[in-house]
Amino acid sequence: MFDDILTLKKLEIFLAFIKTGTLAEAAAQLDMSTVSIHRAIHSLEEGLKCPLFRQEGRLLVPLPAARILEQKTEKILADIDQAIASTREAAGLFSSMFNLGALYSLTLNTVPRLIAGLKLRKGDLNIQLTIDSNAVLFKKLNNLELDVILVSLDQGFHNPDYISLKLFSDDVLLAVPAESELAKATEIDLTSLENETFVTLTQEFATHRDSVMAFNRAGFRPNIVMQVSDIFSLINMVSAGMGYAILPRRVESVFENKIKLIKLKGLGDIKQDISMVCLASRESDPRILSCIAECRTNNNL
């Protein structure tokens, strides 16, 4: 059991004194008087019930016991600092760790630009990126596993539990193989493809939601031959001729050698609102404020 007389403050004073070697230097380092330093060391010896120093003239010379205490105190104080940092990090406070979540398709342009801007704005951030679907990212945000997510929101989205900031609006188009006859078209009526095959993302993805909306508006149930769990696999399936797909325009510039995106006649109002989202309860977190500021000022996202 520790006596009440033994405190972390006294251990800090002891460590400062044994590192500097004199009462005056320890006092200057800690902005205390030499009398207070001497009193704390004497009190520490009383609390430990053993001597730590021997007097040689006006000097206090460390005994072997003091060297042992020095080693242990360094570890104790380091562990306490780590415990405080971990506790604050778990609470989302004063942490350099920033957990960003985003859709697969946003890693092509939006995510790299945002991360670069954040690093310039707040260089001490250690950014961890999680790539997943809309549904999974929202779940992780609500579980405090992510600080900010970049997702597709329904047009007119409003929920008081979240702060959302629209980054851009993206068209939803028909994806066909780059070498197909359809690739020459500038616009196509989706109803003309009722007897064709399609590939889609799984249900938790925003693009799946938009695909369902497009097919419903076209008035037919598509022949879906495969569902995949990431947009890059979907593009490869389309390129290989397994079926057509509904995809956002943002993937076109990177995969134009594999697929061609064609405007859907009469369905131009189906769009994806790509937005930054955080919990309203955490809006004042300095890291999240930096992300919001970057999203507001960077028009290239």
C-alpha positions in Angstrom: 0.0 0.0 0.0 1.2 3.5 -0.8 1.2 6.1 2.0 -0.7 9.3 1.2 2.7 11.0 1.4 3.9 9.3 -1.8 2.5 11.2 -4.9 3.2 11.4 -8.6 4.2 15.0 -8.2 6.9 14.0 -5.8 8.1 11.4 -8.2 8.3 14.0 -10.9 10.3 16.3 -8.7 12.6 13.4 -7.7 13.2 12.5 -11.3 13.9 16.2 -12.3 16.4 16.5 -9.4 18.3 13.3 -10.1 18.5 14.1 -13.9 19.7 17.7 -13.3 21.9 16.9 -10.3 21.3 20.1 -8.3 18.4 21.6 -6.4 18.8 24.9 -8.3 18.5 23.3 -11.8 15.6 21.1 -10.8 13.8 24.2 -9.3 14.4 26.2 -12.5 13.1 23.3 -14.7 9.9 22.9 -12.6 9.5 26.6 -11.8 9.6 25.9 -8.1 11.8 27.0 -5.2 14.8 25.0 -4.1 13.2 24.7 -0.7 10.2 23.1 -2.2 12.4 20.7 -4.2 14.3 19.7 -1.0 11.2 19.3 1.0 9.6 17.0 -1.6 12.6 14.8 -1.8 12.8 14.5 2.0 9.0 13.8 2.1 9.5 11.1 -0.5 12.2 9.4 1.6 9.8 9.4 4.5 7.0 7.9 2.4 9.3 5.2 1.1 10.8 4.7 4.6 14.3 4.5 3.2 17.1 7.0 2.4 17.7 7.9 -1.3 20.6 10.2 -1.0 23.6 10.8 1.3 24.8 14.3 2.2 28.3 15.3 1.0 28.8 18.9 2.0 26.1 20.8 0.3 25.4 18.1 -2.3 22.9 15.2 -2.2 24.6 12.1 -3.7 22.2 9.4 -5.0 22.3 6.0 -3.3 21.7 2.7 -5.2 18.1 2.9 -4.0 17.7 6.2 -5.8 19.0 4.7 -9.1 16.5 1.9 -8.8 13.7 4.4 -8.1 14.8 6.5 -11.1 14.4 3.6 -13.5 11.1 2.6 -12.2 9.8 6.2 -12.0 10.6 6.8 -15.7 8.6 3.8 -16.6 5.7 4.7 -14.3 5.4 8.2 -15.7 5.7 7.0 -19.3 2.9 4.4 -18.6 0.7 7.1 -17.1 1.3 9.4 -20.1 0.3 6.6 -22.4 -2.7 5.7 -20.3 -3.9 9.3 -20.4 -3.4 9.6 -24.2 -5.2 6.3 -24.8 -8.1 7.3 -22.6 -8.5 10.6 -24.4 -8.2 8.9 -27.7 -11.0 6.5 -26.8 -13.1 9.5 -25.9 -12.2 11.2 -29.2 -10.2 14.0 -27.5 -6.7 15.3 -28.1 -5.7 12.4 -30.3 -3.5 12.6 -33.3 -5.2 9.5 -34.7 -7.9 10.3 -37.3 -10.1 7.5 -38.6 -11.5 8.3 -42.1 -14.0 6.1 -43.9 -14.8 6.3 -47.6 -16.5 4.5 -50.5 -14.2 2.5 -52.8 -14.9 4.8 -55.7 -13.8 7.9 -53.8 -10.2 6.6 -53.4 -9.6 7.5 -57.1 -9.5 11.3 -56.5 -11.5 12.6 -53.6 -9.8 10.7 -50.7 -6.1 11.4 -51.8 -6.9 15.1 -52.2 -8.6 15.3 -48.8 -5.8 13.5 -47.1 -3.2 15.8 -48.7 -5.1 18.9 -47.6 -5.5 17.6 -44.1 -1.8 16.9 -43.8 -1.0 20.4 -44.9 -3.6 21.8 -42.5 -2.8 19.6 -39.5 0.5 17.8 -40.0 0.4 15.8 -36.8 -2.6 13.8 -37.8 -2.1 10.1 -38.2 -4.8 9.2 -40.7 -6.2 5.7 -40.9 -8.4 5.0 -43.9 -11.2 2.4 -44.0 -12.8 1.6 -47.3 -16.3 0.0 -47.3 -20.0 0.4 -48.3 -22.4 3.2 -47.3 -24.1 1.0 -44.8 -21.0 -0.4 -43.1 -19.4 3.1 -42.9 -22.5 4.5 -41.2 -22.4 1.6 -38.7 -18.8 2.2 -37.9 -19.4 6.0 -37.5 -22.2 5.3 -35.0 -20.0 2.9 -33.1 -17.3 5.6 -32.9 -14.9 3.5 -34.9 -14.7 6.2 -37.5 -14.4 10.0 -37.0 -15.6 11.1 -40.5 -17.1 9.2 -43.4 -17.3 10.2 -47.1 -20.5 8.6 -48.5 -23.4 9.0 -50.9 -26.5 10.5 -49.3 -30.1 10.5 -50.5 -31.0 13.8 -52.0 -32.6 16.0 -49.3 -30.9 13.9 -46.5 -31.5 15.4 -43.1 -30.9 13.8 -39.7 -30.2 15.9 -36.5 -27.8 13.1 -35.3 -25.3 13.9 -38.1 -23.5 16.9 -39.6 -23.3 16.5 -43.4 -21.4 18.7 -45.9 -22.0 18.1 -49.6 -18.8 17.8 -51.6 -20.2 17.2 -55.1 -23.1 15.7 -57.0 -22.3 12.8 -59.4 -24.3 11.5 -62.4 -25.4 7.9 -62.5 -24.8 6.3 -65.9 -24.9 3.0 -67.8 -21.5 1.2 -68.0 -20.8 -1.0 -71.0 -17.6 -2.6 -72.3 -15.3 -0.1 -74.0 -15.2 -2.2 -77.2 -18.9 -2.9 -77.4 -21.3 -1.5 -80.1 -23.2 0.4 -77.4 -20.0 2.3 -76.5 -20.6 4.5 -79.5 -23.9 5.8 -78.2 -24.2 9.1 -76.4 -27.5 8.3 -74.8 -29.5 5.1 -74.3 -33.0 4.2 -73.1 -32.7 1.7 -70.3 -35.9 0.0 -71.3 -34.3 -1.2 -74.5 -32.0 -3.4 -72.4 -34.7 -5.3 -70.6 -33.5 -8.6 -72.1 -29.8 -8.0 -71.4 -27.8 -9.2 -68.4 -26.5 -6.9 -65.6 -24.0 -7.0 -62.7 -24.5 -4.9 -59.6 -22.9 -4.2 -56.2 -24.4 -5.8 -53.1 -27.3 -4.1 -51.3 -25.4 -2.2 -48.7 -23.8 0.0 -51.5 -25.3 3.4 -52.5 -24.8 2.5 -56.2 -27.0 -0.6 -55.7 -29.7 1.7 -54.4 -29.4 3.9 -57.5 -29.4 0.9 -59.8 -32.7 -0.3 -58.3 -34.2 3.2 -58.7 -33.1 3.3 -62.3 -34.6 -0.1 -63.1 -37.8 0.7 -61.3 -38.2 3.9 -63.3 -37.5 1.9 -66.5 -40.3 -0.5 -65.5 -38.5 -3.9 -65.5 -36.7 -6.3 -63.2 -33.1 -6.8 -64.5 -31.5 -10.1 -65.2 -28.7 -9.9 -62.6 -26.0 -12.5 -63.2 -23.6 -11.5 -60.4 -23.4 -9.2 -57.4 -19.9 -8.1 -56.1 -18.7 -6.2 -53.1 -16.5 -3.6 -54.6 -16.8 -1.2 -57.5 -13.4 -2.2 -59.1 -14.5 -5.9 -59.4 -17.8 -4.6 -60.9 -15.9 -2.7 -63.5 -13.8 -5.7 -64.4 -17.0 -7.8 -64.8 -18.5 -5.2 -67.2 -15.2 -5.0 -69.1 -15.2 -8.8 -69.5 -18.7 -8.7 -71.0 -20.5 -10.4 -68.2 -23.2 -7.7 -68.2 -24.0 -4.0 -68.1 -24.0 -2.0 -64.9 -25.1 1.3 -63.4 -22.1 3.3 -62.2 -21.2 6.9 -61.1 -19.4 9.2 -63.5 -16.4 9.6 -61.2 -14.9 6.2 -62.3 -14.9 7.0 -66.0 -11.6 8.9 -66.3 -9.6 6.1 -64.6 -11.2 3.2 -66.3 -12.0 4.6 -69.8 -9.9 1.9 -71.4 -12.2 -0.8 -69.9 -15.6 0.7 -69.9 -17.7 3.5 -71.4 -20.3 5.4 -69.5 -23.5 6.4 -71.3 -26.2 8.9 -70.3 -29.5 7.2 -69.4 -32.4 8.8 -71.3 -35.0 10.3 -69.0 -33.0 9.3 -65.8 -30.6 12.2 -65.6 -32.1 13.3 -62.3 -30.8 10.2 -60.5 -27.6 11.5 -58.9 -25.3 10.7 -56.0 -24.7 13.5 -53.5 -21.2 12.7 -52.2 -20.9 14.2 -48.7 -18.7 14.3 -45.7 -20.6 13.1 -42.6 -19.7 13.1 -38.8 -21.7 12.7 -35.7 -23.3 16.0 -34.5 -22.2 15.2 -31.0 -18.5 15.2 -32.1 -18.6 18.3 -34.4 -16.4 20.3 -31.9 -13.5 17.7 -32.1 -10.5 19.6 -33.4 -9.6 16.9 -35.8 -13.1 16.8 -37.3 -13.2 20.6 -37.4 -10.0 20.5 -39.5 -11.7 18.0 -41.9 -14.8 20.2 -42.2 -12.7 23.2 -42.9 -10.7 21.4 -45.6 -13.9 20.1 -47.2 -15.3 23.6 -47.3 -12.3 25.3 -48.7 -11.0 22.7 -51.2 -13.1 22.9 -54.4 -11.1 20.1 -56.0 -12.5 17.3 -54.0 
